[in-house]
Amino acid sequence: MAEEKKLVEAITSMDVDFAQWYTDVVKKAELMGYSSVKGCMIFKPAGYAIWENIQKELDRRFKETGVENVYMPMFIPESLLEREKDHVEGFAPEVAWVTYGGLNPLQERLCVRPTSETLFCDFYKDEIQSYRDLPKVYNQWCSVVRWEKETRPFLRSREFLWQEGHTAHATAEEAEARTQQMLNVYADFCEQVLAIPVVKGRKTDKEKFAGAEATYTIEALMHDGTSHNFGDGFAKAFGIQYTDKDNKLKYVHQTSWGMTTRLIGALIMVHGDDSGLVLPPKIAPVQVDVIPIMQNKDGVLNKAYEVKEALVKAGLRVKVDDTDKKPGWKFSEQEMRGIPVRVEMGPRDIEAGQAIIVRRDTREKTTVAIESLAEEIKNILDKMQTEMLERARTHREAHTYVATNYDEFKDVVANKPGFVKAMWCGDQACEDKIKEETTATSRCMPFEQEHLSDVCVCCGRPAKKMVYWGKAY
């Protein structure tokens, strides 16, 4: 038992030190490893498999809306990056530069892409000539580099994986419609697949994406996905024009939208517990862990593999833990890795034609006839998916507070982790003051507005918007 307890004790309790708990989980569940390049991480198979499932599901949803995938170079000439002034200023502190090609200094520095707006714009200016060439609805899956000062696995690293959609449209109305459409794709994906409830809204001008006219976001007690409406700002900077039906030259209207491997960090933080990961069934690389008990006894392993084959045929993702570890250790490992369901079966169970199903989230045990396992597990996984979303929503609501004056606001931010809803006058000076004095930032101005009071929580002047505030990870 000492060995079995050691695995769980290696995780710091969430209540003792949440940041250390998070680090313990990503390491002990073998999601990632540290590399010799400071600030960059290695995706181990368990972590990358989660990203593959995210990518597969999002890509399918994108293509259902008419999106096509492309790939752009990872290098951006400095002269190209500088064409959009606001964009450059927003990324300047985080840009990594290539100055040598082999042994020879480059005539012009190359930026390692922090994002690809400028590359897409340079491409679109030659690709788009007529209204017949519109819309362009492209996306790429790639990595980007941002030279972060402080890093944390998945949540913030100097190189991370993401997708970035970049579209061009004939009218402002079409661009706005696409921006909203992609935001809804992200929101539905997070809730239906990741079981993470989100708040949809708009970023303040201070927090919006560099160069964007408007940035829309989904928030889930941490930053998840964004969708940007660029208007025609980039089009004018890069000369992206088309001849319309009236034979007049016009500028296109653009959008961009992206979601990153920060989602894996969100999964861990929203659903994890003191035993490790808890993965929603729809995104879990392995949904069922079959654990044979007394596997050295005749027929036990054979039956375990027979069960696996039947479950795989039923459309489930299954593994058999046939290692020589003790059952208790295997149970702890299954819980650590967040596998949604485990099936325990030993000689007596097999003789009785039954097995025990254990849910990862509630630890609820059910004895089921072996021939009914596939049907029962599917029902359990569906129930688990629904209940995980409900629990996460309940938790979010319990950690969302209202502040109507500045003293109350500061007290909540200092002592109650979560969201704070408060009214804002719209003045960036108040936003700056709040960040400086409390470290909380505006997360979003939700589309579903509430009237909490008539005045700004910071300055007391007339309020314009209700804002969600919180500390960023």
Secondary structure, 3 states (H helix, E strand, C coil): CHHHHHHHHCCCCCCCCHHHHHHHHHHHCCCEEECCCCCCEEECHHHHHHHHHHHHHHHHHHHHCCCEECCCCCEEEHHHHCCCHHHHHHHHHHCEEEEEECCEEEEEEEEECCCCHHHHHHHHHHHCCEHHHCCEEEEEEEEEECCCCCCECCCECCEEEEEEEEEEECCHHHHHHHHHHHHHHHHHHHHHCCCCCCEEEECCCCCCCCCCCEEEEEECCCEEEEEEEEECHHHHHHCCEEECCCCCEEECEEEEEEEECHHHHHHHHHHCECCECCCCCCCCCCCEEEEECCCCCCCHHHHHHHHHHHHHHCCCCEEECCCCCCHHHHHHHHHHHCCCEEEEECHHHHHCCEEEEEECCCCCEEEEEHHHHHHHHHHHHHHHHHHHHHHHHHHHHHCEEECCCHHHHHHHHHHCCCEEEEEECCCHHHHHHHHHHHCCEEEEEECCCCCCCCECCCCCCECCEEEEEECCC
